[in-house]
Amino acid sequence: MSEMLERVALALLEADIGPGGWPETWVNREIWYRRARAAIAAMREPTLAMLLATEDCPGIGDERGGVRAEWEAMIDEALK
């Protein structure tokens, strides 16, 4: 499981039940992992606004296809 998946699952849990981390006796973490995977997967394809936001980033230039591929690779890694 990726570190990002763990982070998102914990953030979703804390958004619902409040801060404090994983309860020691709580055994249904897989529910939160499934929710985290769904949330991350929904972000896999960047929006046009996200791509346009890279216009002023140094080193990116007009290579929108490269930015998209890099973003998708990062999301794929987070979903592992």
HTML snippet that shows the backbone in 3Dmol.js (N, CA, C, O; Angstrom):
<script src="https://3Dmol.org/build/3Dmol-min.js"></script>
<div id="view" style="width:600px;height:400px;position:relative"></div>
<script>
const pdb = `
ATOM      1  N   MET A   1       0.848  -1.170   0.000  1.00  0.00           N
ATOM      2  CA  MET A   1       0.000   0.000   0.000  1.00  0.00           C
ATOM      3  C   MET A   1       0.897   1.237   0.000  1.00  0.00           C
ATOM      4  O   MET A   1       1.920   1.288   0.682  1.00  0.00           O
ATOM      5  N   SER A   2       0.484   2.218  -0.777  1.00  0.00           N
ATOM      6  CA  SER A   2       1.310   3.416  -0.889  1.00  0.00           C
ATOM      7  C   SER A   2       1.116   4.342   0.320  1.00  0.00           C
ATOM      8  O   SER A   2       0.096   4.314   1.009  1.00  0.00           O
ATOM      9  N   GLU A   3       2.127   5.143   0.534  1.00  0.00           N
ATOM     10  CA  GLU A   3       2.060   6.137   1.605  1.00  0.00           C
ATOM     11  C   GLU A   3       0.919   7.124   1.354  1.00  0.00           C
ATOM     12  O   GLU A   3       0.232   7.525   2.294  1.00  0.00           O
ATOM     13  N   MET A   4       0.713   7.516   0.098  1.00  0.00           N
ATOM     14  CA  MET A   4      -0.350   8.464  -0.219  1.00  0.00           C
ATOM     15  C   MET A   4      -1.722   7.863   0.041  1.00  0.00           C
ATOM     16  O   MET A   4      -2.613   8.548   0.545  1.00  0.00           O
ATOM     17  N   LEU A   5      -1.902   6.593  -0.295  1.00  0.00           N
ATOM     18  CA  LEU A   5      -3.178   5.939  -0.032  1.00  0.00           C
ATOM     19  C   LEU A   5      -3.461   5.945   1.472  1.00  0.00           C
ATOM     20  O   LEU A   5      -4.585   6.212   1.896  1.00  0.00           O
ATOM     21  N   GLU A   6      -2.459   5.656   2.255  1.00  0.00           N
ATOM     22  CA  GLU A   6      -2.600   5.677   3.716  1.00  0.00           C
ATOM     23  C   GLU A   6      -2.960   7.083   4.205  1.00  0.00           C
ATOM     24  O   GLU A   6      -3.837   7.240   5.055  1.00  0.00           O
ATOM     25  N   ARG A   7      -2.290   8.096   3.673  1.00  0.00           N
ATOM     26  CA  ARG A   7      -2.577   9.481   4.071  1.00  0.00           C
ATOM     27  C   ARG A   7      -4.017   9.876   3.771  1.00  0.00           C
ATOM     28  O   ARG A   7      -4.705  10.454   4.612  1.00  0.00           O
ATOM     29  N   VAL A   8      -4.469   9.548   2.535  1.00  0.00           N
ATOM     30  CA  VAL A   8      -5.822   9.926   2.132  1.00  0.00           C
ATOM     31  C   VAL A   8      -6.854   9.164   2.963  1.00  0.00           C
ATOM     32  O   VAL A   8      -7.851   9.747   3.389  1.00  0.00           O
ATOM     33  N   ALA A   9      -6.633   7.888   3.194  1.00  0.00           N
ATOM     34  CA  ALA A   9      -7.561   7.104   4.014  1.00  0.00           C
ATOM     35  C   ALA A   9      -7.678   7.698   5.414  1.00  0.00           C
ATOM     36  O   ALA A   9      -8.780   7.829   5.947  1.00  0.00           O
ATOM     37  N   LEU A  10      -6.557   8.053   6.001  1.00  0.00           N
ATOM     38  CA  LEU A  10      -6.577   8.644   7.343  1.00  0.00           C
ATOM     39  C   LEU A  10      -7.259  10.007   7.331  1.00  0.00           C
ATOM     40  O   LEU A  10      -7.998  10.332   8.261  1.00  0.00           O
ATOM     41  N   ALA A  11      -7.025  10.807   6.298  1.00  0.00           N
ATOM     42  CA  ALA A  11      -7.679  12.111   6.203  1.00  0.00           C
ATOM     43  C   ALA A  11      -9.195  11.961   6.083  1.00  0.00           C
ATOM     44  O   ALA A  11      -9.943  12.725   6.692  1.00  0.00           O
ATOM     45  N   LEU A  12      -9.648  10.981   5.304  1.00  0.00           N
ATOM     46  CA  LEU A  12     -11.083  10.740   5.181  1.00  0.00           C
ATOM     47  C   LEU A  12     -11.682  10.282   6.503  1.00  0.00           C
ATOM     48  O   LEU A  12     -12.758  10.731   6.900  1.00  0.00           O
ATOM     49  N   LEU A  13     -10.978   9.391   7.172  1.00  0.00           N
ATOM     50  CA  LEU A  13     -11.434   8.924   8.491  1.00  0.00           C
ATOM     51  C   LEU A  13     -11.552  10.085   9.459  1.00  0.00           C
ATOM     52  O   LEU A  13     -12.565  10.233  10.141  1.00  0.00           O
ATOM     53  N   GLU A  14     -10.513  10.909   9.519  1.00  0.00           N
ATOM     54  CA  GLU A  14     -10.515  12.033  10.456  1.00  0.00           C
ATOM     55  C   GLU A  14     -11.559  13.077  10.082  1.00  0.00           C
ATOM     56  O   GLU A  14     -12.088  13.757  10.960  1.00  0.00           O
ATOM     57  N   ALA A  15     -11.865  13.215   8.797  1.00  0.00           N
ATOM     58  CA  ALA A  15     -12.917  14.144   8.384  1.00  0.00           C
ATOM     59  C   ALA A  15     -14.279  13.676   8.890  1.00  0.00           C
ATOM     60  O   ALA A  15     -15.159  14.489   9.170  1.00  0.00           O
ATOM     61  N   ASP A  16     -14.444  12.360   9.003  1.00  0.00           N
ATOM     62  CA  ASP A  16     -15.722  11.817   9.467  1.00  0.00           C
ATOM     63  C   ASP A  16     -15.820  11.691  10.978  1.00  0.00           C
ATOM     64  O   ASP A  16     -16.867  11.987  11.554  1.00  0.00           O
ATOM     65  N   ILE A  17     -14.739  11.253  11.636  1.00  0.00           N
ATOM     66  CA  ILE A  17     -14.858  10.984  13.073  1.00  0.00           C
ATOM     67  C   ILE A  17     -13.995  11.889  13.942  1.00  0.00           C
ATOM     68  O   ILE A  17     -14.038  11.796  15.169  1.00  0.00           O
ATOM     69  N   GLY A  18     -13.213  12.763  13.318  1.00  0.00           N
ATOM     70  CA  GLY A  18     -12.360  13.675  14.067  1.00  0.00           C
ATOM     71  C   GLY A  18     -10.925  13.181  14.120  1.00  0.00           C
ATOM     72  O   GLY A  18     -10.630  12.034  13.784  1.00  0.00           O
ATOM     73  N   PRO A  19     -10.035  14.076  14.550  1.00  0.00           N
ATOM     74  CA  PRO A  19      -8.610  13.729  14.589  1.00  0.00           C
ATOM     75  C   PRO A  19      -8.302  12.699  15.657  1.00  0.00           C
ATOM     76  O   PRO A  19      -9.080  12.478  16.585  1.00  0.00           O
ATOM     77  N   GLY A  20      -7.159  12.086  15.501  1.00  0.00           N
ATOM     78  CA  GLY A  20      -6.719  11.143  16.513  1.00  0.00           C
ATOM     79  C   GLY A  20      -6.107   9.888  15.944  1.00  0.00           C
ATOM     80  O   GLY A  20      -5.684   9.006  16.692  1.00  0.00           O
ATOM     81  N   GLY A  21      -6.053   9.795  14.636  1.00  0.00           N
ATOM     82  CA  GLY A  21      -5.417   8.628  14.042  1.00  0.00           C
ATOM     83  C   GLY A  21      -6.325   7.416  14.038  1.00  0.00           C
ATOM     84  O   GLY A  21      -7.506   7.494  14.376  1.00  0.00           O
ATOM     85  N   TRP A  22      -5.745   6.295  13.647  1.00  0.00           N
ATOM     86  CA  TRP A  22      -6.501   5.051  13.581  1.00  0.00           C
ATOM     87  C   TRP A  22      -6.782   4.555  14.992  1.00  0.00           C
ATOM     88  O   TRP A  22      -5.856   4.378  15.784  1.00  0.00           O
ATOM     89  N   PRO A  23      -8.058   4.329  15.313  1.00  0.00           N
ATOM     90  CA  PRO A  23      -8.352   3.724  16.618  1.00  0.00           C
ATOM     91  C   PRO A  23      -7.721   2.342  16.704  1.00  0.00           C
ATOM     92  O   PRO A  23      -7.785   1.569  15.748  1.00  0.00           O
ATOM     93  N   GLU A  24      -7.124   2.035  17.821  1.00  0.00           N
ATOM     94  CA  GLU A  24      -6.424   0.760  17.988  1.00  0.00           C
ATOM     95  C   GLU A  24      -7.354  -0.436  17.800  1.00  0.00           C
ATOM     96  O   GLU A  24      -6.937  -1.477  17.292  1.00  0.00           O
ATOM     97  N   THR A  25      -8.600  -0.288  18.205  1.00  0.00           N
ATOM     98  CA  THR A  25      -9.515  -1.421  18.132  1.00  0.00           C
ATOM     99  C   THR A  25     -10.318  -1.447  16.839  1.00  0.00           C
ATOM    100  O   THR A  25     -11.124  -2.354  16.630  1.00  0.00           O
ATOM    101  N   TRP A  26     -10.111  -0.480  15.987  1.00  0.00           N
ATOM    102  CA  TRP A  26     -10.889  -0.378  14.761  1.00  0.00           C
ATOM    103  C   TRP A  26     -10.318  -1.302  13.707  1.00  0.00           C
ATOM    104  O   TRP A  26      -9.140  -1.200  13.366  1.00  0.00           O
ATOM    105  N   VAL A  27     -11.135  -2.201  13.186  1.00  0.00           N
ATOM    106  CA  VAL A  27     -10.622  -3.220  12.273  1.00  0.00           C
ATOM    107  C   VAL A  27     -11.085  -3.046  10.834  1.00  0.00           C
ATOM    108  O   VAL A  27     -10.638  -3.800   9.969  1.00  0.00           O
ATOM    109  N   ASN A  28     -11.947  -2.103  10.538  1.00  0.00           N
ATOM    110  CA  ASN A  28     -12.471  -1.950   9.187  1.00  0.00           C
ATOM    111  C   ASN A  28     -11.720  -0.889   8.387  1.00  0.00           C
ATOM    112  O   ASN A  28     -12.338  -0.066   7.711  1.00  0.00           O
ATOM    113  N   ARG A  29     -10.410  -0.906   8.461  1.00  0.00           N
ATOM    114  CA  ARG A  29      -9.610   0.060   7.707  1.00  0.00           C
ATOM    115  C   ARG A  29      -9.820  -0.081   6.213  1.00  0.00           C
ATOM    116  O   ARG A  29      -9.702   0.900   5.479  1.00  0.00           O
ATOM    117  N   GLU A  30     -10.131  -1.285   5.748  1.00  0.00           N
ATOM    118  CA  GLU A  30     -10.289  -1.517   4.307  1.00  0.00           C
ATOM    119  C   GLU A  30     -11.389  -0.641   3.718  1.00  0.00           C
ATOM    120  O   GLU A  30     -11.307  -0.259   2.550  1.00  0.00           O
ATOM    121  N   ILE A  31     -12.401  -0.319   4.491  1.00  0.00           N
ATOM    122  CA  ILE A  31     -13.460   0.586   4.026  1.00  0.00           C
ATOM    123  C   ILE A  31     -12.848   1.930   3.654  1.00  0.00           C
ATOM    124  O   ILE A  31     -13.162   2.493   2.604  1.00  0.00           O
ATOM    125  N   TRP A  32     -11.977   2.442   4.513  1.00  0.00           N
ATOM    126  CA  TRP A  32     -11.356   3.744   4.281  1.00  0.00           C
ATOM    127  C   TRP A  32     -10.345   3.675   3.155  1.00  0.00           C
ATOM    128  O   TRP A  32     -10.181   4.640   2.409  1.00  0.00           O
ATOM    129  N   TYR A  33      -9.658   2.532   3.019  1.00  0.00           N
ATOM    130  CA  TYR A  33      -8.730   2.364   1.904  1.00  0.00           C
ATOM    131  C   TYR A  33      -9.486   2.351   0.579  1.00  0.00           C
ATOM    132  O   TYR A  33      -9.023   2.938  -0.398  1.00  0.00           O
ATOM    133  N   ARG A  34     -10.646   1.689   0.532  1.00  0.00           N
ATOM    134  CA  ARG A  34     -11.454   1.681  -0.698  1.00  0.00           C
ATOM    135  C   ARG A  34     -11.912   3.089  -1.046  1.00  0.00           C
ATOM    136  O   ARG A  34     -11.876   3.492  -2.209  1.00  0.00           O
ATOM    137  N   ARG A  35     -12.341   3.835  -0.033  1.00  0.00           N
ATOM    138  CA  ARG A  35     -12.765   5.215  -0.269  1.00  0.00           C
ATOM    139  C   ARG A  35     -11.598   6.066  -0.754  1.00  0.00           C
ATOM    140  O   ARG A  35     -11.761   6.887  -1.656  1.00  0.00           O
ATOM    141  N   ALA A  36     -10.438   5.877  -0.168  1.00  0.00           N
ATOM    142  CA  ALA A  36      -9.247   6.630  -0.561  1.00  0.00           C
ATOM    143  C   ALA A  36      -8.866   6.293  -2.000  1.00  0.00           C
ATOM    144  O   ALA A  36      -8.544   7.185  -2.785  1.00  0.00           O
ATOM    145  N   ARG A  37      -8.904   4.999  -2.347  1.00  0.00           N
ATOM    146  CA  ARG A  37      -8.592   4.607  -3.729  1.00  0.00           C
ATOM    147  C   ARG A  37      -9.545   5.277  -4.713  1.00  0.00           C
ATOM    148  O   ARG A  37      -9.124   5.758  -5.765  1.00  0.00           O
ATOM    149  N   ALA A  38     -10.827   5.306  -4.368  1.00  0.00           N
ATOM    150  CA  ALA A  38     -11.827   5.930  -5.253  1.00  0.00           C
ATOM    151  C   ALA A  38     -11.557   7.423  -5.408  1.00  0.00           C
ATOM    152  O   ALA A  38     -11.658   7.965  -6.508  1.00  0.00           O
ATOM    153  N   ALA A  39     -11.214   8.086  -4.308  1.00  0.00           N
ATOM    154  CA  ALA A  39     -10.944   9.525  -4.360  1.00  0.00           C
ATOM    155  C   ALA A  39      -9.700   9.821  -5.200  1.00  0.00           C
ATOM    156  O   ALA A  39      -9.699  10.745  -6.013  1.00  0.00           O
ATOM    157  N   ILE A  40      -8.656   9.040  -5.002  1.00  0.00           N
ATOM    158  CA  ILE A  40      -7.422   9.247  -5.761  1.00  0.00           C
ATOM    159  C   ILE A  40      -7.647   8.912  -7.236  1.00  0.00           C
ATOM    160  O   ILE A  40      -7.176   9.638  -8.112  1.00  0.00           O
ATOM    161  N   ALA A  41      -8.357   7.828  -7.515  1.00  0.00           N
ATOM    162  CA  ALA A  41      -8.618   7.427  -8.902  1.00  0.00           C
ATOM    163  C   ALA A  41      -9.420   8.495  -9.640  1.00  0.00           C
ATOM    164  O   ALA A  41      -9.224   8.693 -10.839  1.00  0.00           O
ATOM    165  N   ALA A  42     -10.317   9.183  -8.940  1.00  0.00           N
ATOM    166  CA  ALA A  42     -11.108  10.239  -9.566  1.00  0.00           C
ATOM    167  C   ALA A  42     -10.231  11.398 -10.022  1.00  0.00           C
ATOM    168  O   ALA A  42     -10.629  12.175 -10.890  1.00  0.00           O
ATOM    169  N   MET A  43      -9.049  11.515  -9.447  1.00  0.00           N
ATOM    170  CA  MET A  43      -8.125  12.589  -9.801  1.00  0.00           C
ATOM    171  C   MET A  43      -7.128  12.172 -10.880  1.00  0.00           C
ATOM    172  O   MET A  43      -6.263  12.965 -11.253  1.00  0.00           O
ATOM    173  N   ARG A  44      -7.231  10.950 -11.385  1.00  0.00           N
ATOM    174  CA  ARG A  44      -6.205  10.444 -12.297  1.00  0.00           C
ATOM    175  C   ARG A  44      -6.083  11.266 -13.565  1.00  0.00           C
ATOM    176  O   ARG A  44      -4.969  11.517 -14.025  1.00  0.00           O
ATOM    177  N   GLU A  45      -7.189  11.689 -14.137  1.00  0.00           N
ATOM    178  CA  GLU A  45      -7.127  12.498 -15.349  1.00  0.00           C
ATOM    179  C   GLU A  45      -7.197  13.966 -14.958  1.00  0.00           C
ATOM    180  O   GLU A  45      -8.219  14.415 -14.439  1.00  0.00           O
ATOM    181  N   PRO A  46      -6.122  14.726 -15.200  1.00  0.00           N
ATOM    182  CA  PRO A  46      -6.131  16.139 -14.816  1.00  0.00           C
ATOM    183  C   PRO A  46      -7.151  16.929 -15.630  1.00  0.00           C
ATOM    184  O   PRO A  46      -7.414  16.619 -16.792  1.00  0.00           O
ATOM    185  N   THR A  47      -7.708  17.932 -15.011  1.00  0.00           N
ATOM    186  CA  THR A  47      -8.638  18.806 -15.723  1.00  0.00           C
ATOM    187  C   THR A  47      -7.854  19.794 -16.579  1.00  0.00           C
ATOM    188  O   THR A  47      -6.646  19.959 -16.409  1.00  0.00           O
ATOM    189  N   LEU A  48      -8.552  20.442 -17.493  1.00  0.00           N
ATOM    190  CA  LEU A  48      -7.908  21.463 -18.315  1.00  0.00           C
ATOM    191  C   LEU A  48      -7.343  22.567 -17.430  1.00  0.00           C
ATOM    192  O   LEU A  48      -6.244  23.061 -17.683  1.00  0.00           O
ATOM    193  N   ALA A  49      -8.076  22.955 -16.406  1.00  0.00           N
ATOM    194  CA  ALA A  49      -7.594  24.003 -15.500  1.00  0.00           C
ATOM    195  C   ALA A  49      -6.293  23.587 -14.817  1.00  0.00           C
ATOM    196  O   ALA A  49      -5.398  24.412 -14.633  1.00  0.00           O
ATOM    197  N   MET A  50      -6.185  22.318 -14.443  1.00  0.00           N
ATOM    198  CA  MET A  50      -4.954  21.830 -13.822  1.00  0.00           C
ATOM    199  C   MET A  50      -3.792  21.904 -14.804  1.00  0.00           C
ATOM    200  O   MET A  50      -2.691  22.319 -14.443  1.00  0.00           O
ATOM    201  N   LEU A  51      -4.040  21.499 -16.046  1.00  0.00           N
ATOM    202  CA  LEU A  51      -2.981  21.550 -17.054  1.00  0.00           C
ATOM    203  C   LEU A  51      -2.565  22.990 -17.342  1.00  0.00           C
ATOM    204  O   LEU A  51      -1.378  23.287 -17.479  1.00  0.00           O
ATOM    205  N   LEU A  52      -3.544  23.873 -17.431  1.00  0.00           N
ATOM    206  CA  LEU A  52      -3.226  25.282 -17.699  1.00  0.00           C
ATOM    207  C   LEU A  52      -2.481  25.921 -16.531  1.00  0.00           C
ATOM    208  O   LEU A  52      -1.722  26.869 -16.730  1.00  0.00           O
ATOM    209  N   ALA A  53      -2.684  25.422 -15.335  1.00  0.00           N
ATOM    210  CA  ALA A  53      -1.991  25.969 -14.164  1.00  0.00           C
ATOM    211  C   ALA A  53      -0.491  25.727 -14.231  1.00  0.00           C
ATOM    212  O   ALA A  53       0.266  26.357 -13.492  1.00  0.00           O
ATOM    213  N   THR A  54      -0.052  24.833 -15.096  1.00  0.00           N
ATOM    214  CA  THR A  54       1.381  24.547 -15.218  1.00  0.00           C
ATOM    215  C   THR A  54       2.083  25.495 -16.175  1.00  0.00           C
ATOM    216  O   THR A  54       3.303  25.423 -16.326  1.00  0.00           O
ATOM    217  N   GLU A  55       1.340  26.378 -16.822  1.00  0.00           N
ATOM    218  CA  GLU A  55       1.943  27.273 -17.820  1.00  0.00           C
ATOM    219  C   GLU A  55       3.104  28.092 -17.279  1.00  0.00           C
ATOM    220  O   GLU A  55       4.086  28.311 -17.988  1.00  0.00           O
ATOM    221  N   ASP A  56       3.008  28.542 -16.046  1.00  0.00           N
ATOM    222  CA  ASP A  56       4.049  29.397 -15.475  1.00  0.00           C
ATOM    223  C   ASP A  56       5.094  28.624 -14.678  1.00  0.00           C
ATOM    224  O   ASP A  56       5.952  29.228 -14.034  1.00  0.00           O
ATOM    225  N   CYS A  57       5.030  27.309 -14.715  1.00  0.00           N
ATOM    226  CA  CYS A  57       5.997  26.502 -13.969  1.00  0.00           C
ATOM    227  C   CYS A  57       7.286  26.377 -14.781  1.00  0.00           C
ATOM    228  O   CYS A  57       7.243  26.025 -15.960  1.00  0.00           O
ATOM    229  N   PRO A  58       8.414  26.660 -14.168  1.00  0.00           N
ATOM    230  CA  PRO A  58       9.685  26.553 -14.894  1.00  0.00           C
ATOM    231  C   PRO A  58       9.953  25.119 -15.338  1.00  0.00           C
ATOM    232  O   PRO A  58       9.722  24.167 -14.593  1.00  0.00           O
ATOM    233  N   GLY A  59      10.445  24.986 -16.567  1.00  0.00           N
ATOM    234  CA  GLY A  59      10.841  23.676 -17.058  1.00  0.00           C
ATOM    235  C   GLY A  59       9.726  22.861 -17.684  1.00  0.00           C
ATOM    236  O   GLY A  59       9.981  21.776 -18.206  1.00  0.00           O
ATOM    237  N   ILE A  60       8.492  23.356 -17.647  1.00  0.00           N
ATOM    238  CA  ILE A  60       7.393  22.586 -18.211  1.00  0.00           C
ATOM    239  C   ILE A  60       7.103  23.008 -19.634  1.00  0.00           C
ATOM    240  O   ILE A  60       6.865  22.162 -20.496  1.00  0.00           O
ATOM    241  N   GLY A  61       7.118  24.290 -19.889  1.00  0.00           N
ATOM    242  CA  GLY A  61       6.877  24.769 -21.251  1.00  0.00           C
ATOM    243  C   GLY A  61       5.519  24.362 -21.773  1.00  0.00           C
ATOM    244  O   GLY A  61       4.527  24.388 -21.045  1.00  0.00           O
ATOM    245  N   ASP A  62       5.478  23.984 -23.045  1.00  0.00           N
ATOM    246  CA  ASP A  62       4.209  23.630 -23.684  1.00  0.00           C
ATOM    247  C   ASP A  62       4.007  22.122 -23.791  1.00  0.00           C
ATOM    248  O   ASP A  62       3.206  21.669 -24.608  1.00  0.00           O
ATOM    249  N   GLU A  63       4.695  21.361 -23.009  1.00  0.00           N
ATOM    250  CA  GLU A  63       4.603  19.908 -23.101  1.00  0.00           C
ATOM    251  C   GLU A  63       3.453  19.383 -22.257  1.00  0.00           C
ATOM    252  O   GLU A  63       3.672  18.669 -21.278  1.00  0.00           O
ATOM    253  N   ARG A  64       2.234  19.731 -22.632  1.00  0.00           N
ATOM    254  CA  ARG A  64       1.056  19.316 -21.870  1.00  0.00           C
ATOM    255  C   ARG A  64       0.926  17.798 -21.803  1.00  0.00           C
ATOM    256  O   ARG A  64       0.517  17.250 -20.780  1.00  0.00           O
ATOM    257  N   GLY A  65       1.276  17.118 -22.902  1.00  0.00           N
ATOM    258  CA  GLY A  65       1.217  15.659 -22.897  1.00  0.00           C
ATOM    259  C   GLY A  65       2.143  15.068 -21.856  1.00  0.00           C
ATOM    260  O   GLY A  65       1.800  14.088 -21.194  1.00  0.00           O
ATOM    261  N   GLY A  66       3.336  15.670 -21.707  1.00  0.00           N
ATOM    262  CA  GLY A  66       4.286  15.198 -20.702  1.00  0.00           C
ATOM    263  C   GLY A  66       3.775  15.431 -19.296  1.00  0.00           C
ATOM    264  O   GLY A  66       3.927  14.576 -18.423  1.00  0.00           O
ATOM    265  N   VAL A  67       3.172  16.580 -19.078  1.00  0.00           N
ATOM    266  CA  VAL A  67       2.613  16.891 -17.763  1.00  0.00           C
ATOM    267  C   VAL A  67       1.512  15.896 -17.429  1.00  0.00           C
ATOM    268  O   VAL A  67       1.451  15.375 -16.315  1.00  0.00           O
ATOM    269  N   ARG A  68       0.651  15.638 -18.390  1.00  0.00           N
ATOM    270  CA  ARG A  68      -0.455  14.687 -18.176  1.00  0.00           C
ATOM    271  C   ARG A  68       0.103  13.300 -17.836  1.00  0.00           C
ATOM    272  O   ARG A  68      -0.354  12.665 -16.885  1.00  0.00           O
ATOM    273  N   ALA A  69       1.074  12.838 -18.599  1.00  0.00           N
ATOM    274  CA  ALA A  69       1.649  11.515 -18.364  1.00  0.00           C
ATOM    275  C   ALA A  69       2.316  11.436 -16.993  1.00  0.00           C
ATOM    276  O   ALA A  69       2.184  10.434 -16.289  1.00  0.00           O
ATOM    277  N   GLU A  70       3.023  12.481 -16.623  1.00  0.00           N
ATOM    278  CA  GLU A  70       3.673  12.499 -15.314  1.00  0.00           C
ATOM    279  C   GLU A  70       2.636  12.474 -14.198  1.00  0.00           C
ATOM    280  O   GLU A  70       2.787  11.741 -13.222  1.00  0.00           O
ATOM    281  N   TRP A  71       1.576  13.280 -14.343  1.00  0.00           N
ATOM    282  CA  TRP A  71       0.506  13.316 -13.341  1.00  0.00           C
ATOM    283  C   TRP A  71      -0.129  11.930 -13.202  1.00  0.00           C
ATOM    284  O   TRP A  71      -0.316  11.437 -12.089  1.00  0.00           O
ATOM    285  N   GLU A  72      -0.459  11.310 -14.331  1.00  0.00           N
ATOM    286  CA  GLU A  72      -1.095  10.004 -14.293  1.00  0.00           C
ATOM    287  C   GLU A  72      -0.178   8.956 -13.656  1.00  0.00           C
ATOM    288  O   GLU A  72      -0.645   8.080 -12.929  1.00  0.00           O
ATOM    289  N   ALA A  73       1.122   9.046 -13.930  1.00  0.00           N
ATOM    290  CA  ALA A  73       2.073   8.120 -13.314  1.00  0.00           C
ATOM    291  C   ALA A  73       2.121   8.311 -11.797  1.00  0.00           C
ATOM    292  O   ALA A  73       2.217   7.339 -11.047  1.00  0.00           O
ATOM    293  N   MET A  74       2.056   9.555 -11.356  1.00  0.00           N
ATOM    294  CA  MET A  74       2.067   9.815  -9.902  1.00  0.00           C
ATOM    295  C   MET A  74       0.795   9.279  -9.257  1.00  0.00           C
ATOM    296  O   MET A  74       0.851   8.690  -8.178  1.00  0.00           O
ATOM    297  N   ILE A  75      -0.340   9.475  -9.900  1.00  0.00           N
ATOM    298  CA  ILE A  75      -1.592   8.962  -9.360  1.00  0.00           C
ATOM    299  C   ILE A  75      -1.569   7.427  -9.344  1.00  0.00           C
ATOM    300  O   ILE A  75      -1.998   6.807  -8.371  1.00  0.00           O
ATOM    301  N   ASP A  76      -1.071   6.828 -10.414  1.00  0.00           N
ATOM    302  CA  ASP A  76      -0.961   5.357 -10.458  1.00  0.00           C
ATOM    303  C   ASP A  76      -0.110   4.852  -9.304  1.00  0.00           C
ATOM    304  O   ASP A  76      -0.442   3.843  -8.683  1.00  0.00           O
ATOM    305  N   GLU A  77       0.978   5.541  -9.014  1.00  0.00           N
ATOM    306  CA  GLU A  77       1.837   5.142  -7.890  1.00  0.00           C
ATOM    307  C   GLU A  77       1.086   5.251  -6.567  1.00  0.00           C
ATOM    308  O   GLU A  77       1.206   4.381  -5.704  1.00  0.00           O
ATOM    309  N   ALA A  78       0.313   6.323  -6.411  1.00  0.00           N
ATOM    310  CA  ALA A  78      -0.458   6.501  -5.176  1.00  0.00           C
ATOM    311  C   ALA A  78      -1.497   5.412  -4.995  1.00  0.00           C
ATOM    312  O   ALA A  78      -1.844   5.066  -3.866  1.00  0.00           O
ATOM    313  N   LEU A  79      -1.998   4.866  -6.100  1.00  0.00           N
ATOM    314  CA  LEU A  79      -3.037   3.835  -6.030  1.00  0.00           C
ATOM    315  C   LEU A  79      -2.482   2.441  -5.721  1.00  0.00           C
ATOM    316  O   LEU A  79      -3.259   1.513  -5.494  1.00  0.00           O
ATOM    317  N   LYS A  80      -1.180   2.279  -5.709  1.00  0.00           N
ATOM    318  CA  LYS A  80      -0.606   0.942  -5.427  1.00  0.00           C
ATOM    319  C   LYS A  80      -0.856   0.534  -3.992  1.00  0.00           C
ATOM    320  O   LYS A  80      -0.448  -0.551  -3.578  1.00  0.00           O
TER     321      LYS A  80
END
`;
const viewer = $3Dmol.createViewer("view");
viewer.addModel(pdb, "pdb");
viewer.setStyle({}, {cartoon: {color: "spectrum"}});
viewer.zoomTo();
viewer.render();
</script>
